[in-house]
């Protein structure tokens, strides 16, 4: 199917989120990391506010605090001062310099500046990288993927290429996509490790943004994958990437180190879970653990229980591309008519989908999905769902109208069952409201 766009002069209530926010999110999954945004203070305040509202956790972000005159004369002077301050005061293990539209449009060469800075100060024992992420391209998903790829590039440069590593065939590197929640990453780690593998997730938001209690304040990320584990991941015998956007980082590991990789475009729903577990069974030689057999039975039973709620129903989904592909497959298995599918930007994955996909915003979702019974998008879609009288199911980023959304599971049999029950309950509540409103009171 081709990817379509509605002709209009402006985006109305956009789904698209700046790439720099995706890079900040990726760094939250690394222990003692510091995202340093090279731009104005507003460029860091926006990601920090959205991430804090979504995860309800303190988010570590620093900025070079550029103003207009700094960009004209010497933007990298501010970056050097910011690096000096961060290194002397906080001593992070990982620093990620994230470009913003202010520096990228102006053509500031902060990548060369970082190389010179590391060479002059003989920086060792840590990881420092930069990533160019203009807001006029891509979205959160592409920024997340690009940050992980840059991180891997820097790791490879530190440890060398093929000849200087020992391969551990019982270790797997997991590259989770940006659309996965901390609970999703934890579920995937448990699924892979249940076949006898050691799993290193890169990044690992399951141990940093999972709602655990912390004492005291730290300007650095707390939780996530430590630097020594990140470097150890280069010895993995296999890379598993979840989401089409994570194929580039997986391919980077393959090209530099020869590490084979497997991409699962989605891990949600019956068939996707079957494929993942069958693959793990094949490469490990171990039988599928009994609990997943029971979870599969539970999912099939819940789909049967809910088929009266989903029969004849239609849905629209407005999400990031990888997430849209995943949710579309799950709706297909439930037999729900997909009235409209809207992505934040075009990727090869959505371009190859059999269904019609639109690149647009939440206003497009409202127009194209008119008459839908179920609306699936981030929390900015609540008003649109109310206007078209659809049951609203929050998903993606950000979700700020629901507690614990970041700990909901969507992957595996258990995740598909949780989503099926949640969507079915929302449709039941909507039907009850309609029934009550149609009753005449005398």
N, C-alpha and C positions, 0 to 999 in steps of 0.2 A: 504494500500500500504506500501511496505517497504521503508526505507530511504537508499539511495545509496551514495557511495563515490567513486570518481575517484582515482585510484592509481597513486600517483606522490610524489616525494620526498620533495616538498616544496610548500607552499602557494604562489600564485602569485596574487598580488593586492587583499588582503583579504577583505572580508566583515566584518569579526569578529573584534570587538572592545573590549578592555579590560574591565573586570567587574568593575574596580574601577571608570571608567568614568561614568558608569550607576549610581553608588552610589553618585558621585558628582552631577549628574543631579537631583537625587531624593532630595538632600538637597537644591537645588536651589528653590524648591517649598515650603520651610519653612522659615518663617520670622525670621530675625536676627540669621541666622544659619551660622556655620563655618565648612566646610569640612576640616579635618586635615588628610592629606595623610601621612602615616607612611612609608617613603621610601626616595629614592634619589630625588633631585630637578627635575630631568627629569621626574620622575613619576607624578609630579604635573603639570609640564609645558605642557605635551602632552594633558591631558584633558582640561586644561585651554585654550590652543590654539585652539583646535577643537571646544569647546563650544562657545568661543568668535567668531570664524569665522562663525559658524552656526547661532547663535542668534543675533550677532552683538550688544552684550551687555557686560558690564564688569562682569566677573565671579569670585565669591569669592572662593578662595582655599588657604590653608596654607599647609606647609610641615614640617616634622621633619628633613629634609635635611641630610639624612644618607649618610655616605661614607663607603667604604669597611671595614675599621678598626672599625668603630662604630658597624657594624653588628657582627664582631668577638668578641668584648669585651663586650659592653653593649648598645644594640640598644635602650633600653627603657629609658636610660638617656637622649637621644636626645628628645624622646617623652615627658618626664616629663618637660624638659626645654621649649619645644614648648607649652605645656599646660599652664605652668606658665605665659608665655608671652601673649598668647591669652586671658587668663582669666583676667589678670591684665590690659592689654592695651585695649582690645575690648569688654569684658564682653558680649559674645554672650548668647542668650537664649538656643541655641541648638549647641552641638558639636558632630560631627560624626567622629570617628577615623576609617579611611579606610585603610585596609591592601593592600599592593602591592606585586608583585612577589618577591621583594627583602626580605621582612620580612616573608612572608608566606612560601617561600621555605626554608629559614633559620630556621623556626620553632620558631620565636620570640613570646613569650606569652604576647602580649600586652593587651589581654582581662583581664587577672588576674591583670596586672599592673594597668589598669583603675579602677578596683574594689577597689584595695588597695588605689589608689589615692583619689577616692571619699570618702572612709571611713575615711582616715587620715585627710582630709581637711573638712569633714562634708559638702560636697557639697549639697546644697538644692536650690530649686527655678528654676532650669534649667533642661535640658535634655542632658545627655552625654551617648553615646553608642559606641560600636565598632562592626565592621563587617569584617570577613575574606573573602577576594576575590582574590584568586590566578588567574592569567591571563591564566593559562593552562586549565582552565575549564570555561564553559559558555561563555557569551558575555555581551554586554551592557544591554540586557534585564534581564538576571539573576542577574547582579549586582544591578540594580535598584530595583528589587523585594526583594532581600536579605536585602538591606538597609532599605526599608520600613518595612519589617518584624522585623528587629532589633529595629527600631524606636518604633514600636508597642509594642514589648517585654518590652522595658524600660518604656514606658507609663503605661503599665499594672502593672509593679512592683511598680510604684509610687502611683497609685490610689487603688491598691488592686484588688481582684477578684470579683466574682459574687455578694456576699452579700452587698457590699459597694457602689452600684451605683443605680441611678434612671433611668429607661428606658424612653426615649422620643420616642413614636411611630411615631411622625411626623417629626423625624429627620433621615436622611440617610447619612451614610458615603460612599463616592465615592472613590474607589481605581483605579485611571486611570493608564493604562499601559504605559510603557516607549515610545512606538511608537506614542502616541498621542501628537499633537502639543498643544501649549497654547490655540489656537482657538478651538481645539477639546474639551479640558477640559471645556472651557467656554460654548460651545454649549451643552455639556452633563449636566452641572450644570443648565443651563436654561431649558432644557427639563425636568429634574427631579423636579425642583422648580415650573414649570408651573402646576404641579399636586397638589400643596399645601404643598410640603415638604420643610423643611430646609435642605440644602445640605452642608456638609463639605467635601471638597476634600483633600485627603492625599496621596501624596503631591499635592500642587496647583500651577503649573507653569503658570496658566492663569493670575495670578496677579503679577508675578515676571519676566517672560521672554516674555511678550506680547508686547514689544516695546514701553512702556510708557516713557515719559521724566522725568529725575530725576535731581535735583540740588545737586551739591557737590559730594564728593566721600565718599564711605563707604566700609570698608573691609569686611563687613557682607552682607548677602543677603538682598535685599530690595524688599518687596512684598512677596507673598506666604502666607501660612496659619500660623497664630500666635500660640504660644505654648498653650495659654489658650483654643483656639478653637480645637487644637489637642487633648487635654485632655478631652474636652467636647464631642468629637466624640466618646469616649468610652461609652457614654450614648445613642447612636443611637439605634433605634429599628431594623435597617436593614443595611447590608453592600452590596453595589453593586460593583462588580469588573469587569473591562473592560480589557479583555485579559487573556488568560490561565495562564500566568506567575504570575498574581496577586491573584490566588486562594490560594496560601500558606499564604500570609498575612491575607486574609479574613478568612481562616480556623483557623488561630491563634487567631483571635478575637472570633470566635465561640467556640473554645475549652476552652479559658480562661474565657470568659464572657457570653457565651451562645447566642451571637448575631447571628441570622440567616443571611445567605448570599446567594446571587445569582450571578453567574458568567456568563457574556456574552462574549463568545470567540471573537466576533467581533460586532461592532456597525456601520458598513459601508455597504451600499447597501439597497435594497428594503426590503428583508426578515428580515435582522437583525434589521432594524429600526422599522419594523412592530412588531417584537417580543418584542423589548424594550418598545415601547409605549403601547402595549397590556398589558405587565406586570405592568407598572406604572398605567394604567387604572384599572387593577384588584385590586391592593393593596390599591389604594387611593379611589376608588369608584367615581372618578371624570371623566367626559367625556374628550376625547382627544381634546385639544385646536384646534380651527378652523385653525390656521396658519399652523399646521402640516398636516392637511387634504389638504390644498392648496399646501404645499411643496411636498406632495406625488404626487399630480396631475402634478406639475411642473417637478418632476423627471421622471414620466412616459412619459410625453411629450418630454422631452429632450432625453430620451432613444430612443423614436420613431424617433425623428429628426436625431439622430446620427447613426441609424442602417445601413445606406448606407456606412458610413465611417468604421464601425466595421465589416461588413459582409465580410467573407473570410480572415480576418486579424488574425495574431498570435502575441503572446506576451511572453516575459520572464520577470520574477520578481526575484530579488536577494535582500532579506531583512532579518531583524530579524524575528524569528519564528512567533510571534503573528501577526506582520505586514504582513508577507507572507500569513498567513491563511486568514486574512481580505481581502487583495487585490485579492487573488485567488477567493474568493466568489463573489467579485464585478465583476471580469472578466467573471466568469461563468454566471452571470445574463445578461451580455452584449452579450453573445454568442461568445466570442473571444477564439480562440484556444490557450491553454496554452502550449507553446512549451517547456519551462523549468522553474522549480521552484527551486530556490537555497536558502537554509537557512544558517545562520551563525553557528548554532549548532543544535543538535537534541533535541527535547522536545516531551513529550507525545502528544501534540496537533498536531504537524506536522507528527508524526509517525502514527497518526490515520486518516490522510487525505486520501481521496479516490484517489487522483492523486499521481503520482510519484514525490518524493521530493529528491533533492540532497543536501548533506551538503558539502559546498565547498567555493569557492571564485569567484571573478569576471572573472578570467581566465576560470573557469568552465562554467560560464554563457556565455562567448564568444563562447566556443566550443559547448556546448549543445544547445544553442539558435540560432545557425547559421541559417539564413533565416527568423528570426522573424522580424515583422514589428514594434513592440513597445518594448522598453527596459525600465524597471522600476527598479531603484536602487538609491543609494546615488550618490553624485557628482563624486565619484571616478570611476564611470562606463562610463563617457562621451567618453573616447577614445575607449573603447570596443564597444560601440554603433555605433560609427563612422566607425569602422573597419568592422562591419557586416551590415552596411547600415540600421540601425534601428532608428526610431524616439526616442529620449531620453526624458524620463519623470522623473525628479528628485523626489525622495521620501526617507523617512527614515532619517538616520543621518550618516554623515553630508551632508547638502546641502549648498554649498557656491557659486554656479554659478547663483543664482536666488534671487532677493530681495523679502522679505516678505514670504519666504517659510514656516517659523515657524508660520505664521498666516493663512495658508491655512486650510480649513476645509475638513475633510474626513468623519466624522461621521454623522449619521442621513440622512434624505432625501436631505437636502441642501448640505451636503458634497459629497454624491454620485453624485449629479447633477454637482457639481463643477468639480469633477474628470472626469466625463464622457465628459463634454464639453472640458476640458483641453486636455484629451487624443485624442478626436476627432479632435480638432484643430491641434494638432501635426501631426496626420496622414494625414490631409488635406494638411498641408504645405509640408510634405514629398512627397505626390503624385504630388503636383504642381511643386516641384523641379525636380522630375523624368520626368514629362511631358515636362518641359522646356528644360531639357537636351537631350530629344529625338528628339527635333525639329531641322531640318536641315536648316541652314541659307545659302542662296545662295548669 
